Amino acid sequence: MNSFNNNVNYKNYQLRSNVNINISRTTELIVRLWGNFNDYSGPITQDASFSTDLYKMAMHTSPVLFPAYYEPDSANLKAQHILFGNNPGNTTSTSNVGFQNPYAELLRGYKRFSESRMSTTLELNQKLDMVVPGLTFRGFFTTNRYAYFANQMAYNPFYYTISARDYDRSANTYKLRWLNSSTSSNPLPTEYLIFSSQGSKANTFIQFQGQFEYNKGFGDHNISASLIGVRQQSLNSQAITLQTGLPYRNLNIAGRVSYNYQNKYFVEFNAGYNGSERFSKNNRFGFFPTIGGSWMVSNENFWGGAIADIITNLKLRSSFGFTGNDAISDQRFFYLSDVNLQGGNGSSFGVDNAYSRPGVVIRNYENRNVTWEKAQITNTAIEISLFKKLNIVAEYWQQSRSNILMDRYVPASAGLEAGIKANVGTAKIKGVDLTANYSHKLSRNIWIEFMSNLTYSQGRYGKYEEPVYAEPWRYRAGTLLNQQFGYIAERLFVDDKEAKSSPSQLFGGSAPRGGDIKYRDVNNDGVITNADMVPMGYPTTPQVVYGFGFSFGYKSLDVNARFQGQARSTFFIDPKATSPFIPGTGSITGISQALKVYADSYWSEENQNLYAIYPRLGTNTTEISNNLQNSTWWMRDGSFIRLKMVEIGFTLPGTAAKKLRLNNCRIFFSGMNLVNFSKFRYWDIEQGGNAFNYPLQRTYNLGINVNF
């Protein structure tokens, strides 16, 4: 076996220091330091989640095609390596290895990485009452540094197999065949560890901020104001082009003025003048004002008597304003063209075409008209407290987004090499936020608390850049944000004869057969094409998100529970990822295993169920390309409610804690992700459309909190 340890060893170190220095009675200097350092050593993984890719690999490995490893045969008794199992399959590789062996990937070596985050802030607070009473200045400089590097030590496994003729059933002996024995195998198997660097990355962030604040009361009148200037810069070491290698910079100026009278009537005005390097000089700065007001009704003189005992607090507030967004695309500078002078189709000329020059590729054109994406936001809310125990906040808001950056629809006949973008899109979003918290002490020894929140939002596209369609259902304008388009699945084809006589359904693979999904010809043209795709279901982002919980206490015992859920959402099973006997995608090259839900309900010649969960089986994506299309066949309700956390605790009485020389001692037992309620029962709904995603873990904890 291996002589090294590749078990997961993850260490985290944190450093924090705050130093306050009173330079004078009016001047304070603050230095803040924070560091977070991670060291990892463990199995070699291809993602940042330690082992989820190994889990997917195991889910794409046949349990009967080959064993994890073989016991040595007579010829390999003195082998100095593990005899990992494999199978050549249909591979044409010189290594003669047809599949991934997750056990070999787990044991073949170990990976190490170090990750560091450092943040330093220097802050200066200066009272300026000697200049203007109530005026203060606050300035700070912040810099963040991030660094990461990784390497691995690993050997290349030796793979073996057994053919039928090399197994003696009567003697129960076998002869192993070494698969990757060829000198041209890539990689060559080794019995020693090979060092390889896994890359490094680093980035920096710098921020300067200066802020003047003014707070002053004049009898019943209170005025507050602030003026803030912010400059930010970030730099990323992973840049691969000149434009992405330049520092990212933003410059913002913001102001606020607020006024209240007798703590009853409040008015506030905010404005931001934000600058972005991404836009041309004409559009570089954007002005985004906001105004709001509120009325503390419960502070009025007329608010008293019985109504004040019932409604102990009542506040009405509303605001209207604008915000801007410059993070609208991956493109760095919209006002600059990006041309690769050595990336196009070249040409050769001269004597015997001996002289060659590369061609030119235009990545994007200069566009000085691109500007800020804007949102007009209206917010109205009521805050109310009943009997000093129940607090309710109800909020209604609307957003009207404009200048959404979109790709312009330009005919190919225009001859452009790169796409054109413009701020032409619009969208409207509205929603409600509700919060309710209740707290009550029933007696000296019994108390109870209840907390809840709910958010409902719905957004629709307004103007959307798209070509002119003959079919009205193809337009995204007017549809819900994040709503998927796809085909309407009616049922499965009865047999090959029906599939041939139905409207043509060709998606780049084999023609449909009996047991394949039958799609509706929405426009009745006899062919299933993109023109038959319609909006389906709710958005993939839930329109309703909620949570609630309670806490209950009796003497030294306390019980806490939290629930979370979502509703009015749709998700789609990914047939490319979950179809059985199909090669995996990305770095996972094994064959998908059969999920139980599919094994229990699939179409076959013996079970011609036209509404089976899974249609006709296949062994590659070409055979079942018809069934891999986005359609209502794979659409599912994304609603669920989960018991997220339960905790039971017991706090030692004060006298018992003092005998142990403790200020406080609490023993608790908790569980996470305990129960889920959903119409979808194939697998955990939070795994989404791919059952082979790493599942959400149910965890239990037993702990003790002690204060000396």
N, C-alpha and C positions, 0 to 999 in steps of 0.2 A: 504494500500500500504506500501512499505518499508519506514522505518524511517531513513535510511541512504542514503548517496549520493554516487552513484557509477558512476557518469559521469566522463569522462576522464579529468584528471588534470595532465598535464605533465609540469614539470619545469626543465629548464636547466640553470646551472650556470657555468660560465667560469672564470678562473683566469689565468692571464699571467703577468709575471714580468721578465724584463731583466735588469741586473745590470752590468755595465762595470766599472772596476777598473784599472786605470793606476798605477801599482805599481812602475814603472820606465819608462824612455823614451823608453826602449826596451821590457818591460814586461807588458802584459795586462792579467787581470783575468776577466772572464765573468761568471756570474751565471744566468742561465735561469730556470724559474719555470713556469710550465703550468699545469692547472687542469681543468678537465671537469666533472661535477657532474649532474646526472640526478635523479629526483624523480618522480615516477609515482604512480598514484592512479586511478583506473578505473575498468571497467568490467573484470571479470575473463576470461582470454584467455589461450589458450594452445600453442600459439606461441609467437614470439617476436614482432609481428607487430600489437599489441593492439587489433584488432578486426577482422582480416581476417578469422579466424576460425569460428567466429560467422556468418560471411557472408556465408561461405561454408555450415554451419549447416542450415541456412535459405533456401539455395538453395537445400537442401536435406530433406526438410520437406513439406509434402503435405498440401496445403492450405484448403483442404476439409476434411481431416481425423479427425481433432480435432481443436478447437479454441485455441488461445493463452492462454485464461483464461475464466472462467465462472463467471457470476454474481451469487451471493449466492441464493440457493434455501431455502425453509422454514427451513430446518434442519441446515443450515450453516449461518444464518443471523448474528450470533455473532462470527463467525470464526475470529481468529486473524492472519490469513495467507491468501495469495493469492491462489485462487482455480485454479491452472494451469490445462490446458487441456492436455489429452494424450489418448492413445489407447493401449490396451494390445497386439493387433496384434497376432503374432504367438509365442510370447515370452514364454519361460519356466522359466524365472527368478522368484524368490520368491517375487520380488518387483512388479511383474505384470505390469511393465511399458515397453511398446514395442518400444518406439521411443524417440528421443531427442526433447525437446521443446526449440527452440532457445530463446524464450521470457523468459522462466524460467532461462535458462543459463545466460541471460543478467542481470536479476534482482536479482539473488539469493545471491549476495554478491559483494565483491570488492577485488581487488588484489593490493598490494603495493610492489614496489621494489625500491631499491636505488642502484645506479651504480656510481662508482668513478674511474676516471683515473687520475693518477698523473705522471708527467714527470719532472725530475730534471737533469740539465746538468751543470757540472763544467768544464770550458774550460780555458786553459792556452796557450797564444800566446807569443812566445819568439823570438825576432830577434837575429840572431847569426852573424851579420856582423863583429863583433870583432874577430870571428873565421874564417869564410869564407864569404866574401862579397856576398850578395844575398841569404844567407842561413837563413831559419826560421824554427822554430819548433812549431807545434800545437798539443796539446794533450787534450783529454777530457774524462770525465767519465760521462756516462748517465745511469740512472736507471728509469724504468717505473714500476708502480704499478697499478694493476687493481683489483677491488673488487666489488662483486655483492651479494646481498641477497634479498630474496623476501618472502612474507607471504600473506595469505589471510584470510578474515573473510567471512564466508558463511554459509547459512542454507541449509538443504536438502529439496527441494520443496515437497509440497503435490500435488498429481496428481489425477484428477477426470475424469470421462467419463459419458456419458448418453447412456443407451441402448434404443432401439426402444420402448420397453414396458414401459419405465419410462417417456415417453413424452406424455402429454395430448395436442393434437393439438387444440381441441376445446377451452380449457381454457388457452392455451399457457403457461403451467406450466411444470416443469420437476423435476425429482428427481436425484440428483447427486449420483454417486457410487464412493466411495473412492478406488482408485486402489492400492496404496502402504500402505494399512492399516495393513497388516500382521506384527506381531512382529518379523518375520524372514526376513522382507524386508532389503535389503542391498543396499544403506544405509537407516537407519530409518529416516523418515521425522522429521524435527525439526522446532520450531517456534523461535529459538534463533540462533545467529551466533556462529559458531565454528571456533576457531583459528587453523590454520595449517601452518607449515613452508613449504615453497616451495623451500628450498635448498639455497645454496650459492656456490660461486666459486671465486677463486682468482688466479692470476698469477703474476709473476715477470720477469723482463728482465733487464739485466746488460750488459753494453758494455764499454770496454776500447779501446781507439784508440790513437795511437801516429803517428805523420806524420811529416817528414822532407820535406821541399820544397826548391828548389833552382831555382832562376830566375836571369839571367844575360845576358846583351847585350854586344857584342864586335863589335862595328861598325855596319856592315850590318848583323852580325850573332847574333842570339838570341837562348839561350839554356834554357830549363826549365826541371826540374826533380823533382820527388817526390818518397818517400818511406813510405809506410803505413803499420802499423801492427794493427790488429783488433782481439779482443777476445770478444766473446759473450756467454752469458749464460741465459737460461730461465728455469722457474720452474712452473709447473701447479698443482694446488691443486686438480684437478679432476682425478688425476691418480688412477687407480684401480689395477695396477700390480706393482711389484718391478721395472721393466724396465722403465715403463712410469713415475714412481715416482722419478727417478733420474734426476738431472739437465741435460738439453740439452746444449751441448757446441760445439762451432766452433772456429777455429783459422785460420786466414787468413793473408797472407803477400802479398802486391801488390806493384809494382813499375812502374814508368812511366818516359820516357825520350823523350823529343820533341825538335826539331830543326827547325828553319826557317831562310831563307836567304832573306833579303830585303822585308819581308812580301809577298813574291811571292811563294816560294817553302817551303812546310811544310812536315816534316816527324815525325812520333810519334811511339814509341814502348811501349806497355803495357804488363805486365805479372802479373799473380796472382798465388800464391802458397797457395792453400786452403786446410785446414784440416777438416775432418769430423769424428766425433766419431762413425759413423754408420758402418764404414768399418774396416777390419782387418789392422794390422800394415803395411802389404805389399801394401795396396791400400788406406791407410788413407789420404795421401796427393796427390793432383793433380796439375800439372803445366799447366797453360792455357795462352799462349802468344797471342798477337795481334799486328799487324803492319799496319800502315796506312800512306797515303800520300795525299797531295793536291797541286793544282797549282792554284794560283790566277792570272788567265790570264789577267784580267782587270787592274792589277798593272804593267804589262809589259810596257816598253818604247814604243814599237811599237803600243800599244793600244791607239789610239787617233783619232782625226778628227771626221768624220761623224759616224763611227761605235761606237765610245765611247759615242756619244750623243744618239744613239739608245740603245745599250747594255751597260748600265752604270755599271754593275757588272757581272762578269762571274768567276765561280769557279768550278773546277773539283776535285773530291776527290774519293778515293777508300781505302778499308781496307780489311784485311784478318786476321782471327784469330780463336781462340777456346774458348769455355766456358764449364763449368762443372756444373752439377746439382746433389746434393745428396738427394733432396726431391723426391725420386723415389718410395716410398712405405710407408705404415703405420708401417711396421716392424721397431723396434728400432735398434737393433744390429744384423746385418746379420751374424757376425762371432761367435755369441753365440747361443747355442741351448736353446730352451725354453721347459721345461718339467714340467707338472703338476703331482706331485706324488700322488695326491688324487682326480683325476678327471676321471679316467677310470672305466671300468666295474670291480667291486670288486669280491671277492670270499669269501665263508664261509667254514670253516672246523673245525675240532675238534669234541668233543663230542656233538652230536645233532646239529652240525654246528653252535655252539654258538659263535665261534670266527670268526670275519669278518675283512677283510682289503680292503681298496680301491685299485683300479687299477691305472695304469699310462697312461697318455695321452701325446703324443709328439705334441706340437704346431708347432714347426718348428725345422729343423735340422741346425747344424752349417754349415755355408757356407762362407769360407774365400776368395772366388773368386769374390764375388760381389763387384763392383767398381763404379766409377763415370759414370753417363750418360754424353756423350760428344756431342758437336755440333761444326761443322766446318762452319764458317760464312764468306761469301763474300759479300761485299757491294760496289756498284759503284753509284755515284750520280753526278748531275750537279745542280748548283745554278746559277740562272740568273735573272737579273733585267733589265727591259725595260723602258726607258724613265723616270727612277726614280719613277715610279708609279706602275708597275706590277712586283711582285716578284714571281718567280716560283722555286720550288725545286722538282726535279724528281729523284727518288731513286729506284734502282733495287738491290735485295738481294737474296741470296740463303743460305739455311741451310741444311747441311748433318748431321743428327743425328745418332749416333751409341751408342752401349752399352745400348740400351733401355732394362730395366728390364722386363722380361716376365716370366710367368709360363711355365715351361718345360712340355711337353707332356710325361707323364710317364704312361705306362700301369698299370692297377690295379694289374696285376699278379706280379709286382715288390714288392708288400707288404708294401709300404711306408704308414705311417700314416699321414704325412703332405706333402704339395706340395713342389716342388723344384723350385727355381727361378734362373735365370741367365741373364747376360747382352748379349742377343743374337739378339735383335731387331734393325732394322735400319729404317730410314725414310728420305725422302727428301722433302723440302719445298722451294718454291720460291715465290717471290712477288714483287709488285711495290707499292711505296708510292708516291703520288703526292700532292703537296700543291701549291695553287695559291692565292695570295692576291693582291688586286688592291685598290689604294687610289688616289683620285683626287679631287682637289678643283676647281669647275667649275667657280666660281666667288667669290666675297667677302662674299656673304651670302649663297652660295650653295656648299655643299660638298657631296661626295658619297664614300662609301667603299664597297668592295666585298671580301668575303673570302670563300675558299673552300678547301676540302681535300678529298682524295680518297685512299683507300688501297685495293689492290687485292692480295690474297695469295691462293696458292694451294699446298697441301701436299699429298704425297702418301707413303704408307707403302713400305718398301723395304723387308727386311727379317722379317718374322713373324712366331713365333713358333706355329705350328698347325700340326695335324696329316695328314697322306697321304689320300687324298680324291680321289674317283673315278671320281668325277665331277669337272671339272676345275673352274666352277663359284663359288665354295664354298671357295676358297682360298682368304684370306684377303691381302696377299702379292700382291702389285700392285694396290690395291684399294685406294680410297681417304680417308684421315684421317677423322674420325667422320662420315663416311658414314654408313647408316643403312642397315642391311640385313633383308629380309622378303620374303613373298610369292607374286607372281604375281596374282592379282585378275582379273578374266576375266569378270565376271558379277555375278548376283544372280541366284540361281537355279530357274527354272521355277516352279517345283512342287516337291513333295516328291519322285515321281517315278524317276525323273531325278537325284535327289540326291543319291538315292540308286544304280543307274546304273553307276554312275561316279566313278572315282578313290576314294578310301577310304580316308576320311578326319576325323580323330579322334584325339582330343587334350585333352583327359582326361575327357570329358564331354559327353553330348548327341550327337548322330549322327546327321549330318546336315539334314535339311529339306528344303522344298520349301521356297524361300526367303532368304536363307543363302548364304554367299559368296562362289562362286565357284573358287577354286584356280587351277593354271596351273600345270600339272604334267610335270615338266621340263625334268626329266630324263626318263619319259615314263615307269616307273616300276609299274604303277597301284596303287600306294600308295603315298599320300601327306605326306612327312616327312621333316626333316631338310635338306635332300639332295636336296630339291626343292627350298630352299631359295637362293635368288640372291641379289647382291648389288642393292640398289634402290636410285634413285634421286641424288641430290647434298648432300653435308655434312650438318649436322644439325647446324654447325657453319658456318655463312655466309662467302663466299669467297670474297665478295665485300662489303665494308662498306664505306659510304661516308657522307659528310655533306657540306652544303653551306649556305650562308646567306648574307645579305646586311644591310647596314646602310645608311640612307639618312638624310641630315639636311638642313633646310632652316631657316635662322635667328635663332630664339629661339626654333623652332620645330625640333624634330628628330624622325625618324621612324626606328625600327630595327626588323629584322626577321631572324629566323634560321630554317633550314630544316635538317633532318637527315634521313638516309635510309640504306637499305641493299639489296643485290641481290645475285643470285646464291646460294640459301640456300633452304633446304627442312625441313619441320617439319611434324609430324604425329599427327593426332587427337588421343587422348587416349580413346579408346572405353570403357575401364574398368571404367574410371572416368566420361564419358559423356553419357553412355547408359541410357535411361530412365527406371525407375522402378527397378533399381538395387541397392542393398545396397552399401553405400559409403565405402571408404577404410580408414584405419588408425583410427583416433579418431572420424571420421565422420561416424556414423552408420545409419543415416537416408536413405531414399529412394531417389535416384536421380530424379529430376523433368524432364519433357519433354522439351527439347529446341525447340524453335519455328522452327528452321531450320529442325529439325527432324520431328516435327509434320506436317510440310508442305510437306515432301517428305519421306515417308517410305513405305516399302513393306507390303502388307496385301493381304488377299484373295480377297478383293474388288478392290485393286489397285496393281496388279501384275507387277509393274514397275521394270524391271530387272536392271535398273540403278538408282534406287532411292538412295537418299543420305544415308538413314539408312536402313539396312536390316530388317529381321524379328524381331519382338519384343519378349522379354522374361522377366521373373520376377526374374531370378537369373542367376549367371554366368555359372552354369552348363548347363542350357538350351541353352545358346548362346555362349558356349566356342569356337565354330568354328569361330565366327565373331570377337572374341577378339584378334586374332593373328595379329602380325605386318605384314602389307601387303600394296600393292599399293592402296588398297581401301581407306585407311586412309591417304595417302600421299598428301601433299599440298605444293604449292609454298610459300616459306617464304619471298619473296621480298616485300618491302613496302617503301614508302617515307612518312614522317610525318612532318607537320608544327609544329615544337616543341615549338617555342616561337615567339610571336609578342609583341613588346612594342612601345608605342607612348608616347613621353615625351615633356614637355614644360618647358624651363628654363626662369625664370623671367629675364628681362633685368637688367643690372647692376644698373641703376639708380633706378628702382623700388625696387630692393633688398636692396639697401642702405637706402632707405626711411624706410624700415622695419627693419633696423639695422641687415641685413644678408649679409654674404659674397657671398652666393650662395643659390638658392632655385630652385628645379626641381620637378615638379609634373608629375607623370607617370601613365599610365594604361597598364597592360600587361596581356597576356593570355598564358597558357601552354597547350600543347597537343590538339591543336585546330582541326586539320583536318588530316586524314590518308587516303592515297591512296594505295590500295592493291587489288589484284585479289581475295583474301580471304575475304569474307564478312559475314561469319557466326557469328563471334564475333571479338573483338579487337585482331589483329594478335599477339600482344606482350603478350597476355595471354597464348600463346603457344597452346598445344594440349588439354588443359583443360579449357572449358568455365566457369567452376565454380571457377577458380582462381580469386582473387580480381582484378577487372578491373582497368586499368590505369585511373586516374582522370583528367578531364578537369578543370582547375582552372583559376580564374581571380583575379587580384590584382589591387588595387588602392592605390597609395602611394605618399609620399612626402619625398624628401631628402633635409635637411637643414644644412648648415654650418654657424655657428655663427662667 
